[in-house]
């Protein structure tokens, strides 16, 4: 296992102008991480192409790998023209991933206001077509693409499985976020068991959870079933993290694991605390 940090964890400081992208990479290295996952939120490599070499140089200087490249995308509800444009855009992001020297890339697949299983099944053939096109392009560059359980519409473990198996490409898998299953009111423990065999990347994220009848006020969002969620420092939320990580370890997964912090605490502190917790817990699991 190689433990690292998603740059998304430091977005709070980046968006406030307190850190640059190279600063984020330097910070990740400074806390003892083995890798950094690049999430181009708030910056664009087409606008700042020199940033690619800066990131690579700072990662090399800090002795860390660049593990994964994670972007947004949406292939749902598009006509043929819009679909072709979105596939072209995502393939351009594959080029950026390759330029960074990264061999794993997560792209979102679908977003929709209609979260029903009926709508999912209606959209599935077109989603499969789009993901195959991107995966085949990425395969030429030696890149594994993946879908994350993310965005409500494709958050359930069974929907992720259905898509991955229908795409049927060796280089199309899932970025498994252990916390995101809660957004679809799915138990992270059972969901991790379901999907860890398909994982090319693992995100460790934690949430505080309150039932739908206990509105905690500001700073919370609602799951598909109406429960209240708020990002937490990993290990301090309501997910049974020892059991979740035990299952990941027992599965034989030995790839990259990224800490994803999106809590209300100061992001450098929240990220560091979560990283140290997972590192210690993983060692204790034997």
Secondary structure, DSSP 8 states (H G I E B T S, - for coil): -EEEEEGGGGHHHHHTTS--HHHHHHHHHHTT-SEEEEE-SS--TTT-THHHHHHHHHHHHHT-EEEEEEE----TT--HHHHHHHHHHHHHHHHHHHHTT--EEEE-----S---HHHHHHHHHHHHHHHHHHHHHHHTTT-EEEEESBTTTB-SHHHHHHHHHHH--TTEEEEEETTGGGGGT--HHHHHHHHGGGEEEEEE-EEEEE-TT----TT-EE-TTS-EEEEE-TTTSSS-HHHHHHHHHHTT--SEEEE---SSS-HHHHHHHHHHHHHHHHHHT-
